[in-house]
Amino acid sequence: MLLGDLRIWDGESNAALPAPSALRVEGQRIVDIGPQAALADGAETLLFPGCTAIPGLIDGHVHLVLDPEIVDPLEQVVAPAAQRLRAMEARAEAMLRAGITTARDLGGGEGLELALRERIASGEVPGPRLLCAGQPLTSRGGHCHFWGGEASSDEEIVSVVRRQLANAVDWVKVMATGGVMTKASDPFAAQFDERQLRLVVATAAAGGRSVAAHCHGTPGIENAARAGVASIEHCSFAGPGGFGRDLQPEVVAAVAEAGTWVSPTINLGWGRRLRAAAGDGEGHEAAARFVLQMRKVLAALRQAGVPLVASTDAGIPRVPHDRLAEGLAAFAELAELTPVEALRAATSTAADALGIGPEVGRLRPGAVADILIVEGDPLRDLAALRRPRWVLARGRLFEASG
């Protein structure tokens, strides 16, 4: 199959190959990229004038088990498991048709996301490639304790992590601090100390897996970085007064020195805050304070050389799973990224952070044929991501939802 009459951006370069360029796909792989005339011989050809081909998008942090229309997490399990799995399948298909071809699912309680991962991989249902973490490790009564990963002693910590490894997770998730979604949980406070987190990292590493750490409060961020986790989720530098209010340069330096990826989970909800901050209506002042503080956090991380990964925390209230495009626009505005920098965070950089580069997140011969075709030029305007035309996932062609 030949996809032609395209601009083609490879996921890394500063510019795209100009139209009319083409990609030749055989099976699940890209076999060639270049001038259309040189590649067309004998291939079924699909033409996309006025469009750009980019690598399929990657969302580094989602929860497919969560219904974004349900606020109380305890109400998420009211419906029978089979019904919830069907809803997850619908969310996964919506993600794929929005151009998201890979996602890292960082938490659930019953292994439904693991079952969905296998159904997608086998071709039974359409959806993005899933990398799953299973039950997050948390403290007794801690953030997301209702998912079953509670532990306090060293023996319990090791047991919870090994249980996830036995269930064939792709990542191990630990709640290094409390979180907003769990009542009586303190987002500012650390749930495990550095020694305990080192035990988590070592146990996961013995099973060939990396650790992602949920971190809002600054002490938890420092513990996680010094313990050697692979990615820090949120990285909010939360403290008394709110998110972004406890930014400490020495902790930023520790994150950078550790080589830790940061997944800041910026989604369309942040876009709503940006609009509120720019206006003068109700909630303007609170939104403006939040935006100011989080801009400082993101600027400090970028200045220190910490790589940032596109992620949305999809599934939390009012954050649908198929709206990465809006989240990426908010990410670019808050972190002062160019469109190309934002696109890298959702393609090649994200693939490397998730341990699946260079085969995924890039368009080049030999890479997996995960391809998003959009109207317009997203390297100039990220709004083009909201106009998807076609999606290839592992070489299979799907009509986009745009």
Secondary structure by P-SEA (a helix, b strand, c coil): ccccccccccccccccccccbbbbbccccccccccccccccccbbbbbccbbbcccccccccccccccccccccccccccaaaaaaaaaaaaaaaaaacccbbbbcccccaaaaaaaaaaaacccccccccccccccccccccccccccccccaaaaaaaaaaaaaacccbbbbcccccccccccccccccccaaaaaaaaaaaaaacbbbbbbcccaaaaaaaaaacccccccccccccccccccccaaaaaaaaaacccccccccaaaaaaaaaaaccccaaaaaaaaaaaaaaaaaaaaaabbbbbbbbcccccccccccaaaaaaaaaaaacccaaaaaaaacaaaaaaacccccccccccccccbbbbbcccccccccccccccbbbcccbbbbbcc
